[in-house]
Amino acid sequence: MGAKLRYLRIRGDWTQAEISRELGLAAQAHISYLETNRKEPSIDLLLKIADFFRVTTDYLLRDEIPIELDLSAQDDLS
């Protein structure tokens, strides 16, 4: 999640201090910890981040890993 948060922040031309203030965080370091994956956000903070950047929580949390389908396994299901 950290890389996505950093990408969104930089794309929007926000500083860590500005994001911290907008999200109601007491310390700018909290954003730094999130961006470097040293901390994970609470559910409440995750929702605030998603709302602020107008993205889904799925976007923030999911890794974009391509999944190859085994078509022979799908044939067995029919």
mmCIF file of the N, C-alpha and C atoms, coordinates in Angstrom:
data_MODEL
# 
_entry.id   MODEL 
# 
loop_
_atom_site.group_PDB 
_atom_site.id 
_atom_site.type_symbol 
_atom_site.label_atom_id 
_atom_site.label_alt_id 
_atom_site.label_comp_id 
_atom_site.label_asym_id 
_atom_site.label_entity_id 
_atom_site.label_seq_id 
_atom_site.pdbx_PDB_ins_code 
_atom_site.Cartn_x 
_atom_site.Cartn_y 
_atom_site.Cartn_z 
_atom_site.occupancy 
_atom_site.B_iso_or_equiv 
_atom_site.pdbx_formal_charge 
_atom_site.auth_seq_id 
_atom_site.auth_comp_id 
_atom_site.auth_asym_id 
_atom_site.auth_atom_id 
_atom_site.pdbx_PDB_model_num 
ATOM 1   N N  . MET A 1 1  ? 0.808   -1.191  0.000   1.00 0.00 ? 1  MET A N  1 
ATOM 2   C CA . MET A 1 1  ? 0.000   0.000   0.000   1.00 0.00 ? 1  MET A CA 1 
ATOM 3   C C  . MET A 1 1  ? 0.855   1.261   0.000   1.00 0.00 ? 1  MET A C  1 
ATOM 4   N N  . GLY A 1 2  ? 2.011   1.176   0.593   1.00 0.00 ? 2  GLY A N  1 
ATOM 5   C CA . GLY A 1 2  ? 2.849   2.356   0.735   1.00 0.00 ? 2  GLY A CA 1 
ATOM 6   C C  . GLY A 1 2  ? 3.195   3.043   -0.568  1.00 0.00 ? 2  GLY A C  1 
ATOM 7   N N  . ALA A 1 3  ? 3.554   2.241   -1.574  1.00 0.00 ? 3  ALA A N  1 
ATOM 8   C CA . ALA A 1 3  ? 3.929   2.812   -2.871  1.00 0.00 ? 3  ALA A CA 1 
ATOM 9   C C  . ALA A 1 3  ? 2.742   3.515   -3.521  1.00 0.00 ? 3  ALA A C  1 
ATOM 10  N N  . LYS A 1 4  ? 1.557   2.940   -3.355  1.00 0.00 ? 4  LYS A N  1 
ATOM 11  C CA . LYS A 1 4  ? 0.365   3.564   -3.940  1.00 0.00 ? 4  LYS A CA 1 
ATOM 12  C C  . LYS A 1 4  ? 0.046   4.881   -3.243  1.00 0.00 ? 4  LYS A C  1 
ATOM 13  N N  . LEU A 1 5  ? 0.171   4.897   -1.930  1.00 0.00 ? 5  LEU A N  1 
ATOM 14  C CA . LEU A 1 5  ? -0.075  6.129   -1.182  1.00 0.00 ? 5  LEU A CA 1 
ATOM 15  C C  . LEU A 1 5  ? 0.908   7.213   -1.611  1.00 0.00 ? 5  LEU A C  1 
ATOM 16  N N  . ARG A 1 6  ? 2.164   6.851   -1.717  1.00 0.00 ? 6  ARG A N  1 
ATOM 17  C CA . ARG A 1 6  ? 3.188   7.817   -2.139  1.00 0.00 ? 6  ARG A CA 1 
ATOM 18  C C  . ARG A 1 6  ? 2.893   8.321   -3.552  1.00 0.00 ? 6  ARG A C  1 
ATOM 19  N N  . TYR A 1 7  ? 2.537   7.416   -4.450  1.00 0.00 ? 7  TYR A N  1 
ATOM 20  C CA . TYR A 1 7  ? 2.209   7.795   -5.827  1.00 0.00 ? 7  TYR A CA 1 
ATOM 21  C C  . TYR A 1 7  ? 1.049   8.796   -5.855  1.00 0.00 ? 7  TYR A C  1 
ATOM 22  N N  . LEU A 1 8  ? -0.016  8.496   -5.119  1.00 0.00 ? 8  LEU A N  1 
ATOM 23  C CA . LEU A 1 8  ? -1.181  9.388   -5.096  1.00 0.00 ? 8  LEU A CA 1 
ATOM 24  C C  . LEU A 1 8  ? -0.825  10.751  -4.518  1.00 0.00 ? 8  LEU A C  1 
ATOM 25  N N  . ARG A 1 9  ? -0.016  10.748  -3.463  1.00 0.00 ? 9  ARG A N  1 
ATOM 26  C CA . ARG A 1 9  ? 0.381   12.004  -2.824  1.00 0.00 ? 9  ARG A CA 1 
ATOM 27  C C  . ARG A 1 9  ? 1.208   12.858  -3.778  1.00 0.00 ? 9  ARG A C  1 
ATOM 28  N N  . ILE A 1 10 ? 2.183   12.245  -4.423  1.00 0.00 ? 10 ILE A N  1 
ATOM 29  C CA . ILE A 1 10 ? 3.054   12.993  -5.331  1.00 0.00 ? 10 ILE A CA 1 
ATOM 30  C C  . ILE A 1 10 ? 2.284   13.441  -6.569  1.00 0.00 ? 10 ILE A C  1 
ATOM 31  N N  . ARG A 1 11 ? 1.426   12.567  -7.091  1.00 0.00 ? 11 ARG A N  1 
ATOM 32  C CA . ARG A 1 11 ? 0.621   12.927  -8.266  1.00 0.00 ? 11 ARG A CA 1 
ATOM 33  C C  . ARG A 1 11 ? -0.248  14.149  -7.974  1.00 0.00 ? 11 ARG A C  1 
ATOM 34  N N  . GLY A 1 12 ? -0.737  14.242  -6.747  1.00 0.00 ? 12 GLY A N  1 
ATOM 35  C CA . GLY A 1 12 ? -1.567  15.380  -6.359  1.00 0.00 ? 12 GLY A CA 1 
ATOM 36  C C  . GLY A 1 12 ? -0.780  16.572  -5.865  1.00 0.00 ? 12 GLY A C  1 
ATOM 37  N N  . ASP A 1 13 ? 0.558   16.464  -5.901  1.00 0.00 ? 13 ASP A N  1 
ATOM 38  C CA . ASP A 1 13 ? 1.442   17.544  -5.468  1.00 0.00 ? 13 ASP A CA 1 
ATOM 39  C C  . ASP A 1 13 ? 1.209   17.929  -4.006  1.00 0.00 ? 13 ASP A C  1 
ATOM 40  N N  . TRP A 1 14 ? 1.039   16.914  -3.162  1.00 0.00 ? 14 TRP A N  1 
ATOM 41  C CA . TRP A 1 14 ? 0.843   17.109  -1.729  1.00 0.00 ? 14 TRP A CA 1 
ATOM 42  C C  . TRP A 1 14 ? 2.133   16.760  -0.990  1.00 0.00 ? 14 TRP A C  1 
ATOM 43  N N  . THR A 1 15 ? 2.391   17.454  0.101   1.00 0.00 ? 15 THR A N  1 
ATOM 44  C CA . THR A 1 15 ? 3.487   17.066  0.986   1.00 0.00 ? 15 THR A CA 1 
ATOM 45  C C  . THR A 1 15 ? 2.939   16.108  2.040   1.00 0.00 ? 15 THR A C  1 
ATOM 46  N N  . GLN A 1 16 ? 3.840   15.418  2.714   1.00 0.00 ? 16 GLN A N  1 
ATOM 47  C CA . GLN A 1 16 ? 3.404   14.538  3.799   1.00 0.00 ? 16 GLN A CA 1 
ATOM 48  C C  . GLN A 1 16 ? 2.721   15.341  4.899   1.00 0.00 ? 16 GLN A C  1 
ATOM 49  N N  . ALA A 1 17 ? 3.226   16.524  5.172   1.00 0.00 ? 17 ALA A N  1 
ATOM 50  C CA . ALA A 1 17 ? 2.624   17.373  6.210   1.00 0.00 ? 17 ALA A CA 1 
ATOM 51  C C  . ALA A 1 17 ? 1.201   17.775  5.828   1.00 0.00 ? 17 ALA A C  1 
ATOM 52  N N  . GLU A 1 18 ? 0.992   18.113  4.568   1.00 0.00 ? 18 GLU A N  1 
ATOM 53  C CA . GLU A 1 18 ? -0.346  18.511  4.115   1.00 0.00 ? 18 GLU A CA 1 
ATOM 54  C C  . GLU A 1 18 ? -1.329  17.346  4.206   1.00 0.00 ? 18 GLU A C  1 
ATOM 55  N N  . ILE A 1 19 ? -0.891  16.174  3.791   1.00 0.00 ? 19 ILE A N  1 
ATOM 56  C CA . ILE A 1 19 ? -1.762  14.995  3.865   1.00 0.00 ? 19 ILE A CA 1 
ATOM 57  C C  . ILE A 1 19 ? -2.090  14.684  5.321   1.00 0.00 ? 19 ILE A C  1 
ATOM 58  N N  . SER A 1 20 ? -1.093  14.754  6.178   1.00 0.00 ? 20 SER A N  1 
ATOM 59  C CA . SER A 1 20 ? -1.322  14.502  7.609   1.00 0.00 ? 20 SER A CA 1 
ATOM 60  C C  . SER A 1 20 ? -2.375  15.444  8.165   1.00 0.00 ? 20 SER A C  1 
ATOM 61  N N  . ARG A 1 21 ? -2.252  16.710  7.826   1.00 0.00 ? 21 ARG A N  1 
ATOM 62  C CA . ARG A 1 21 ? -3.209  17.714  8.302   1.00 0.00 ? 21 ARG A CA 1 
ATOM 63  C C  . ARG A 1 21 ? -4.609  17.423  7.748   1.00 0.00 ? 21 ARG A C  1 
ATOM 64  N N  . GLU A 1 22 ? -4.705  17.126  6.455   1.00 0.00 ? 22 GLU A N  1 
ATOM 65  C CA . GLU A 1 22 ? -6.000  16.854  5.826   1.00 0.00 ? 22 GLU A CA 1 
ATOM 66  C C  . GLU A 1 22 ? -6.682  15.620  6.420   1.00 0.00 ? 22 GLU A C  1 
ATOM 67  N N  . LEU A 1 23 ? -5.881  14.638  6.817   1.00 0.00 ? 23 LEU A N  1 
ATOM 68  C CA . LEU A 1 23 ? -6.437  13.404  7.375   1.00 0.00 ? 23 LEU A CA 1 
ATOM 69  C C  . LEU A 1 23 ? -6.611  13.469  8.888   1.00 0.00 ? 23 LEU A C  1 
ATOM 70  N N  . GLY A 1 24 ? -6.198  14.577  9.492   1.00 0.00 ? 24 GLY A N  1 
ATOM 71  C CA . GLY A 1 24 ? -6.358  14.740  10.930  1.00 0.00 ? 24 GLY A CA 1 
ATOM 72  C C  . GLY A 1 24 ? -5.355  13.951  11.754  1.00 0.00 ? 24 GLY A C  1 
ATOM 73  N N  . LEU A 1 25 ? -4.171  13.719  11.186  1.00 0.00 ? 25 LEU A N  1 
ATOM 74  C CA . LEU A 1 25 ? -3.131  12.983  11.913  1.00 0.00 ? 25 LEU A CA 1 
ATOM 75  C C  . LEU A 1 25 ? -2.267  13.957  12.696  1.00 0.00 ? 25 LEU A C  1 
ATOM 76  N N  . ALA A 1 26 ? -1.839  13.528  13.866  1.00 0.00 ? 26 ALA A N  1 
ATOM 77  C CA . ALA A 1 26 ? -1.060  14.401  14.732  1.00 0.00 ? 26 ALA A CA 1 
ATOM 78  C C  . ALA A 1 26 ? 0.369   14.594  14.225  1.00 0.00 ? 26 ALA A C  1 
ATOM 79  N N  . ALA A 1 27 ? 0.925   13.577  13.563  1.00 0.00 ? 27 ALA A N  1 
ATOM 80  C CA . ALA A 1 27 ? 2.323   13.655  13.155  1.00 0.00 ? 27 ALA A CA 1 
ATOM 81  C C  . ALA A 1 27 ? 2.498   13.336  11.677  1.00 0.00 ? 27 ALA A C  1 
ATOM 82  N N  . GLN A 1 28 ? 3.345   14.114  11.037  1.00 0.00 ? 28 GLN A N  1 
ATOM 83  C CA . GLN A 1 28 ? 3.679   13.880  9.633   1.00 0.00 ? 28 GLN A CA 1 
ATOM 84  C C  . GLN A 1 28 ? 4.366   12.526  9.478   1.00 0.00 ? 28 GLN A C  1 
ATOM 85  N N  . ALA A 1 29 ? 5.077   12.093  10.508  1.00 0.00 ? 29 ALA A N  1 
ATOM 86  C CA . ALA A 1 29 ? 5.812   10.828  10.446  1.00 0.00 ? 29 ALA A CA 1 
ATOM 87  C C  . ALA A 1 29 ? 4.889   9.653   10.157  1.00 0.00 ? 29 ALA A C  1 
ATOM 88  N N  . HIS A 1 30 ? 3.633   9.758   10.549  1.00 0.00 ? 30 HIS A N  1 
ATOM 89  C CA . HIS A 1 30 ? 2.688   8.660   10.321  1.00 0.00 ? 30 HIS A CA 1 
ATOM 90  C C  . HIS A 1 30 ? 2.563   8.366   8.827   1.00 0.00 ? 30 HIS A C  1 
ATOM 91  N N  . ILE A 1 31 ? 2.476   9.393   7.998   1.00 0.00 ? 31 ILE A N  1 
ATOM 92  C CA . ILE A 1 31 ? 2.388   9.206   6.548   1.00 0.00 ? 31 ILE A CA 1 
ATOM 93  C C  . ILE A 1 31 ? 3.682   8.582   6.038   1.00 0.00 ? 31 ILE A C  1 
ATOM 94  N N  . SER A 1 32 ? 4.805   9.038   6.543   1.00 0.00 ? 32 SER A N  1 
ATOM 95  C CA . SER A 1 32 ? 6.089   8.464   6.143   1.00 0.00 ? 32 SER A CA 1 
ATOM 96  C C  . SER A 1 32 ? 6.137   6.973   6.467   1.00 0.00 ? 32 SER A C  1 
ATOM 97  N N  . TYR A 1 33 ? 5.672   6.603   7.655   1.00 0.00 ? 33 TYR A N  1 
ATOM 98  C CA . TYR A 1 33 ? 5.651   5.187   8.050   1.00 0.00 ? 33 TYR A CA 1 
ATOM 99  C C  . TYR A 1 33 ? 4.734   4.377   7.145   1.00 0.00 ? 33 TYR A C  1 
ATOM 100 N N  . LEU A 1 34 ? 3.602   4.953   6.756   1.00 0.00 ? 34 LEU A N  1 
ATOM 101 C CA . LEU A 1 34 ? 2.681   4.252   5.858   1.00 0.00 ? 34 LEU A CA 1 
ATOM 102 C C  . LEU A 1 34 ? 3.303   4.079   4.477   1.00 0.00 ? 34 LEU A C  1 
ATOM 103 N N  . GLU A 1 35 ? 3.949   5.129   3.987   1.00 0.00 ? 35 GLU A N  1 
ATOM 104 C CA . GLU A 1 35 ? 4.541   5.079   2.648   1.00 0.00 ? 35 GLU A CA 1 
ATOM 105 C C  . GLU A 1 35 ? 5.704   4.098   2.563   1.00 0.00 ? 35 GLU A C  1 
ATOM 106 N N  . THR A 1 36 ? 6.377   3.871   3.663   1.00 0.00 ? 36 THR A N  1 
ATOM 107 C CA . THR A 1 36 ? 7.511   2.940   3.670   1.00 0.00 ? 36 THR A CA 1 
ATOM 108 C C  . THR A 1 36 ? 7.126   1.576   4.245   1.00 0.00 ? 36 THR A C  1 
ATOM 109 N N  . ASN A 1 37 ? 5.839   1.368   4.417   1.00 0.00 ? 37 ASN A N  1 
ATOM 110 C CA . ASN A 1 37 ? 5.291   0.090   4.909   1.00 0.00 ? 37 ASN A CA 1 
ATOM 111 C C  . ASN A 1 37 ? 5.818   -0.301  6.288   1.00 0.00 ? 37 ASN A C  1 
ATOM 112 N N  . ARG A 1 38 ? 6.185   0.686   7.092   1.00 0.00 ? 38 ARG A N  1 
ATOM 113 C CA . ARG A 1 38 ? 6.594   0.396   8.467   1.00 0.00 ? 38 ARG A CA 1 
ATOM 114 C C  . ARG A 1 38 ? 5.399   0.330   9.403   1.00 0.00 ? 38 ARG A C  1 
ATOM 115 N N  . LYS A 1 39 ? 4.269   0.869   8.959   1.00 0.00 ? 39 LYS A N  1 
ATOM 116 C CA . LYS A 1 39 ? 3.012   0.791   9.712   1.00 0.00 ? 39 LYS A CA 1 
ATOM 117 C C  . LYS A 1 39 ? 1.898   0.493   8.737   1.00 0.00 ? 39 LYS A C  1 
ATOM 118 N N  . GLU A 1 40 ? 0.838   -0.097  9.257   1.00 0.00 ? 40 GLU A N  1 
ATOM 119 C CA . GLU A 1 40 ? -0.369  -0.306  8.472   1.00 0.00 ? 40 GLU A CA 1 
ATOM 120 C C  . GLU A 1 40 ? -1.456  0.596   9.044   1.00 0.00 ? 40 GLU A C  1 
ATOM 121 N N  . PRO A 1 41 ? -2.306  1.134   8.176   1.00 0.00 ? 41 PRO A N  1 
ATOM 122 C CA . PRO A 1 41 ? -3.341  2.044   8.671   1.00 0.00 ? 41 PRO A CA 1 
ATOM 123 C C  . PRO A 1 41 ? -4.461  1.288   9.371   1.00 0.00 ? 41 PRO A C  1 
ATOM 124 N N  . SER A 1 42 ? -5.100  1.957   10.303  1.00 0.00 ? 42 SER A N  1 
ATOM 125 C CA . SER A 1 42 ? -6.318  1.406   10.893  1.00 0.00 ? 42 SER A CA 1 
ATOM 126 C C  . SER A 1 42 ? -7.388  1.405   9.805   1.00 0.00 ? 42 SER A C  1 
ATOM 127 N N  . ILE A 1 43 ? -8.464  0.688   10.037  1.00 0.00 ? 43 ILE A N  1 
ATOM 128 C CA . ILE A 1 43 ? -9.571  0.669   9.075   1.00 0.00 ? 43 ILE A CA 1 
ATOM 129 C C  . ILE A 1 43 ? -10.105 2.087   8.870   1.00 0.00 ? 43 ILE A C  1 
ATOM 130 N N  . ASP A 1 44 ? -10.250 2.826   9.952   1.00 0.00 ? 44 ASP A N  1 
ATOM 131 C CA . ASP A 1 44 ? -10.755 4.198   9.869   1.00 0.00 ? 44 ASP A CA 1 
ATOM 132 C C  . ASP A 1 44 ? -9.846  5.068   9.004   1.00 0.00 ? 44 ASP A C  1 
ATOM 133 N N  . LEU A 1 45 ? -8.537  4.966   9.226   1.00 0.00 ? 45 LEU A N  1 
ATOM 134 C CA . LEU A 1 45 ? -7.595  5.767   8.446   1.00 0.00 ? 45 LEU A CA 1 
ATOM 135 C C  . LEU A 1 45 ? -7.577  5.311   6.987   1.00 0.00 ? 45 LEU A C  1 
ATOM 136 N N  . LEU A 1 46 ? -7.666  4.021   6.754   1.00 0.00 ? 46 LEU A N  1 
ATOM 137 C CA . LEU A 1 46 ? -7.713  3.502   5.386   1.00 0.00 ? 46 LEU A CA 1 
ATOM 138 C C  . LEU A 1 46 ? -8.897  4.097   4.627   1.00 0.00 ? 46 LEU A C  1 
ATOM 139 N N  . LEU A 1 47 ? -10.049 4.148   5.284   1.00 0.00 ? 47 LEU A N  1 
ATOM 140 C CA . LEU A 1 47 ? -11.241 4.732   4.661   1.00 0.00 ? 47 LEU A CA 1 
ATOM 141 C C  . LEU A 1 47 ? -11.053 6.225   4.382   1.00 0.00 ? 47 LEU A C  1 
ATOM 142 N N  . LYS A 1 48 ? -10.419 6.932   5.314   1.00 0.00 ? 48 LYS A N  1 
ATOM 143 C CA . LYS A 1 48 ? -10.157 8.364   5.115   1.00 0.00 ? 48 LYS A CA 1 
ATOM 144 C C  . LYS A 1 48 ? -9.219  8.591   3.930   1.00 0.00 ? 48 LYS A C  1 
ATOM 145 N N  . ILE A 1 49 ? -8.184  7.759   3.831   1.00 0.00 ? 49 ILE A N  1 
ATOM 146 C CA . ILE A 1 49 ? -7.227  7.886   2.728   1.00 0.00 ? 49 ILE A CA 1 
ATOM 147 C C  . ILE A 1 49 ? -7.923  7.629   1.398   1.00 0.00 ? 49 ILE A C  1 
ATOM 148 N N  . ALA A 1 50 ? -8.698  6.560   1.342   1.00 0.00 ? 50 ALA A N  1 
ATOM 149 C CA . ALA A 1 50 ? -9.414  6.223   0.106   1.00 0.00 ? 50 ALA A CA 1 
ATOM 150 C C  . ALA A 1 50 ? -10.363 7.353   -0.288  1.00 0.00 ? 50 ALA A C  1 
ATOM 151 N N  . ASP A 1 51 ? -11.082 7.888   0.678   1.00 0.00 ? 51 ASP A N  1 
ATOM 152 C CA . ASP A 1 51 ? -12.020 8.980   0.405   1.00 0.00 ? 51 ASP A CA 1 
ATOM 153 C C  . ASP A 1 51 ? -11.281 10.233  -0.061  1.00 0.00 ? 51 ASP A C  1 
ATOM 154 N N  . PHE A 1 52 ? -10.195 10.553  0.613   1.00 0.00 ? 52 PHE A N  1 
ATOM 155 C CA . PHE A 1 52 ? -9.432  11.755  0.277   1.00 0.00 ? 52 PHE A CA 1 
ATOM 156 C C  . PHE A 1 52 ? -8.912  11.706  -1.159  1.00 0.00 ? 52 PHE A C  1 
ATOM 157 N N  . PHE A 1 53 ? -8.368  10.554  -1.558  1.00 0.00 ? 53 PHE A N  1 
ATOM 158 C CA . PHE A 1 53 ? -7.792  10.423  -2.898  1.00 0.00 ? 53 PHE A CA 1 
ATOM 159 C C  . PHE A 1 53 ? -8.803  9.937   -3.940  1.00 0.00 ? 53 PHE A C  1 
ATOM 160 N N  . ARG A 1 54 ? -10.033 9.696   -3.484  1.00 0.00 ? 54 ARG A N  1 
ATOM 161 C CA . ARG A 1 54 ? -11.112 9.228   -4.370  1.00 0.00 ? 54 ARG A CA 1 
ATOM 162 C C  . ARG A 1 54 ? -10.732 7.940   -5.098  1.00 0.00 ? 54 ARG A C  1 
ATOM 163 N N  . VAL A 1 55 ? -10.244 6.987   -4.298  1.00 0.00 ? 55 VAL A N  1 
ATOM 164 C CA . VAL A 1 55 ? -9.943  5.650   -4.800  1.00 0.00 ? 55 VAL A CA 1 
ATOM 165 C C  . VAL A 1 55 ? -10.641 4.655   -3.882  1.00 0.00 ? 55 VAL A C  1 
ATOM 166 N N  . THR A 1 56 ? -10.661 3.402   -4.275  1.00 0.00 ? 56 THR A N  1 
ATOM 167 C CA . THR A 1 56 ? -11.272 2.383   -3.428  1.00 0.00 ? 56 THR A CA 1 
ATOM 168 C C  . THR A 1 56 ? -10.236 1.817   -2.460  1.00 0.00 ? 56 THR A C  1 
ATOM 169 N N  . THR A 1 57 ? -10.735 1.228   -1.399  1.00 0.00 ? 57 THR A N  1 
ATOM 170 C CA . THR A 1 57 ? -9.827  0.545   -0.477  1.00 0.00 ? 57 THR A CA 1 
ATOM 171 C C  . THR A 1 57 ? -9.188  -0.651  -1.173  1.00 0.00 ? 57 THR A C  1 
ATOM 172 N N  . ASP A 1 58 ? -9.911  -1.280  -2.088  1.00 0.00 ? 58 ASP A N  1 
ATOM 173 C CA . ASP A 1 58 ? -9.330  -2.382  -2.864  1.00 0.00 ? 58 ASP A CA 1 
ATOM 174 C C  . ASP A 1 58 ? -8.108  -1.905  -3.638  1.00 0.00 ? 58 ASP A C  1 
ATOM 175 N N  . TYR A 1 59 ? -8.214  -0.738  -4.256  1.00 0.00 ? 59 TYR A N  1 
ATOM 176 C CA . TYR A 1 59 ? -7.073  -0.199  -5.000  1.00 0.00 ? 59 TYR A CA 1 
ATOM 177 C C  . TYR A 1 59 ? -5.867  -0.050  -4.077  1.00 0.00 ? 59 TYR A C  1 
ATOM 178 N N  . LEU A 1 60 ? -6.087  0.457   -2.875  1.00 0.00 ? 60 LEU A N  1 
ATOM 179 C CA . LEU A 1 60 ? -4.986  0.685   -1.949  1.00 0.00 ? 60 LEU A CA 1 
ATOM 180 C C  . LEU A 1 60 ? -4.381  -0.614  -1.435  1.00 0.00 ? 60 LEU A C  1 
ATOM 181 N N  . LEU A 1 61 ? -5.214  -1.606  -1.192  1.00 0.00 ? 61 LEU A N  1 
ATOM 182 C CA . LEU A 1 61 ? -4.746  -2.815  -0.522  1.00 0.00 ? 61 LEU A CA 1 
ATOM 183 C C  . LEU A 1 61 ? -4.275  -3.936  -1.436  1.00 0.00 ? 61 LEU A C  1 
ATOM 184 N N  . ARG A 1 62 ? -4.857  -4.031  -2.600  1.00 0.00 ? 62 ARG A N  1 
ATOM 185 C CA . ARG A 1 62 ? -4.540  -5.176  -3.463  1.00 0.00 ? 62 ARG A CA 1 
ATOM 186 C C  . ARG A 1 62 ? -3.262  -4.945  -4.258  1.00 0.00 ? 62 ARG A C  1 
ATOM 187 N N  . ASP A 1 63 ? -2.482  -6.007  -4.335  1.00 0.00 ? 63 ASP A N  1 
ATOM 188 C CA . ASP A 1 63 ? -1.317  -5.996  -5.213  1.00 0.00 ? 63 ASP A CA 1 
ATOM 189 C C  . ASP A 1 63 ? -1.787  -6.345  -6.607  1.00 0.00 ? 63 ASP A C  1 
ATOM 190 N N  . GLU A 1 64 ? -1.220  -5.712  -7.578  1.00 0.00 ? 64 GLU A N  1 
ATOM 191 C CA . GLU A 1 64 ? -1.588  -5.986  -8.964  1.00 0.00 ? 64 GLU A CA 1 
ATOM 192 C C  . GLU A 1 64 ? -0.731  -7.138  -9.478  1.00 0.00 ? 64 GLU A C  1 
ATOM 193 N N  . ILE A 1 65 ? -1.179  -8.332  -9.214  1.00 0.00 ? 65 ILE A N  1 
ATOM 194 C CA . ILE A 1 65 ? -0.466  -9.526  -9.647  1.00 0.00 ? 65 ILE A CA 1 
ATOM 195 C C  . ILE A 1 65 ? -1.319  -10.224 -10.688 1.00 0.00 ? 65 ILE A C  1 
ATOM 196 N N  . PRO A 1 66 ? -0.783  -10.385 -11.911 1.00 0.00 ? 66 PRO A N  1 
ATOM 197 C CA . PRO A 1 66 ? -1.587  -11.065 -12.925 1.00 0.00 ? 66 PRO A CA 1 
ATOM 198 C C  . PRO A 1 66 ? -1.836  -12.517 -12.542 1.00 0.00 ? 66 PRO A C  1 
ATOM 199 N N  . ILE A 1 67 ? -3.045  -12.951 -12.770 1.00 0.00 ? 67 ILE A N  1 
ATOM 200 C CA . ILE A 1 67 ? -3.423  -14.327 -12.458 1.00 0.00 ? 67 ILE A CA 1 
ATOM 201 C C  . ILE A 1 67 ? -3.709  -15.038 -13.766 1.00 0.00 ? 67 ILE A C  1 
ATOM 202 N N  . GLU A 1 68 ? -2.991  -16.118 -13.997 1.00 0.00 ? 68 GLU A N  1 
ATOM 203 C CA . GLU A 1 68 ? -3.229  -16.900 -15.201 1.00 0.00 ? 68 GLU A CA 1 
ATOM 204 C C  . GLU A 1 68 ? -4.272  -17.959 -14.893 1.00 0.00 ? 68 GLU A C  1 
ATOM 205 N N  . LEU A 1 69 ? -5.247  -18.053 -15.752 1.00 0.00 ? 69 LEU A N  1 
ATOM 206 C CA . LEU A 1 69 ? -6.296  -19.047 -15.566 1.00 0.00 ? 69 LEU A CA 1 
ATOM 207 C C  . LEU A 1 69 ? -5.879  -20.362 -16.197 1.00 0.00 ? 69 LEU A C  1 
ATOM 208 N N  . ASP A 1 70 ? -6.118  -21.422 -15.489 1.00 0.00 ? 70 ASP A N  1 
ATOM 209 C CA . ASP A 1 70 ? -5.904  -22.755 -16.041 1.00 0.00 ? 70 ASP A CA 1 
ATOM 210 C C  . ASP A 1 70 ? -7.203  -23.146 -16.724 1.00 0.00 ? 70 ASP A C  1 
ATOM 211 N N  . LEU A 1 71 ? -7.237  -23.013 -18.035 1.00 0.00 ? 71 LEU A N  1 
ATOM 212 C CA . LEU A 1 71 ? -8.469  -23.247 -18.782 1.00 0.00 ? 71 LEU A CA 1 
ATOM 213 C C  . LEU A 1 71 ? -8.932  -24.687 -18.692 1.00 0.00 ? 71 LEU A C  1 
ATOM 214 N N  . SER A 1 72 ? -8.018  -25.621 -18.519 1.00 0.00 ? 72 SER A N  1 
ATOM 215 C CA . SER A 1 72 ? -8.438  -27.020 -18.403 1.00 0.00 ? 72 SER A CA 1 
ATOM 216 C C  . SER A 1 72 ? -9.232  -27.229 -17.119 1.00 0.00 ? 72 SER A C  1 
ATOM 217 N N  . ALA A 1 73 ? -8.894  -26.509 -16.071 1.00 0.00 ? 73 ALA A N  1 
ATOM 218 C CA . ALA A 1 73 ? -9.638  -26.619 -14.815 1.00 0.00 ? 73 ALA A CA 1 
ATOM 219 C C  . ALA A 1 73 ? -11.033 -26.035 -14.985 1.00 0.00 ? 73 ALA A C  1 
ATOM 220 N N  . GLN A 1 74 ? -11.168 -24.977 -15.770 1.00 0.00 ? 74 GLN A N  1 
ATOM 221 C CA . GLN A 1 74 ? -12.482 -24.394 -16.018 1.00 0.00 ? 74 GLN A CA 1 
ATOM 222 C C  . GLN A 1 74 ? -13.360 -25.367 -16.794 1.00 0.00 ? 74 GLN A C  1 
ATOM 223 N N  . ASP A 1 75 ? -12.786 -26.105 -17.733 1.00 0.00 ? 75 ASP A N  1 
ATOM 224 C CA . ASP A 1 75 ? -13.552 -27.072 -18.513 1.00 0.00 ? 75 ASP A CA 1 
ATOM 225 C C  . ASP A 1 75 ? -14.135 -28.158 -17.622 1.00 0.00 ? 75 ASP A C  1 
ATOM 226 N N  . ASP A 1 76 ? -13.406 -28.516 -16.569 1.00 0.00 ? 76 ASP A N  1 
ATOM 227 C CA . ASP A 1 76 ? -13.887 -29.547 -15.650 1.00 0.00 ? 76 ASP A CA 1 
ATOM 228 C C  . ASP A 1 76 ? -15.118 -29.088 -14.883 1.00 0.00 ? 76 ASP A C  1 
ATOM 229 N N  . LEU A 1 77 ? -15.294 -27.774 -14.741 1.00 0.00 ? 77 LEU A N  1 
ATOM 230 C CA . LEU A 1 77 ? -16.423 -27.244 -13.985 1.00 0.00 ? 77 LEU A CA 1 
ATOM 231 C C  . LEU A 1 77 ? -17.720 -27.262 -14.785 1.00 0.00 ? 77 LEU A C  1 
ATOM 232 N N  . SER A 1 78 ? -17.647 -27.371 -16.109 1.00 0.00 ? 78 SER A N  1 
ATOM 233 C CA . SER A 1 78 ? -18.866 -27.324 -16.907 1.00 0.00 ? 78 SER A CA 1 
ATOM 234 C C  . SER A 1 78 ? -19.516 -28.676 -17.062 1.00 0.00 ? 78 SER A C  1 
# 
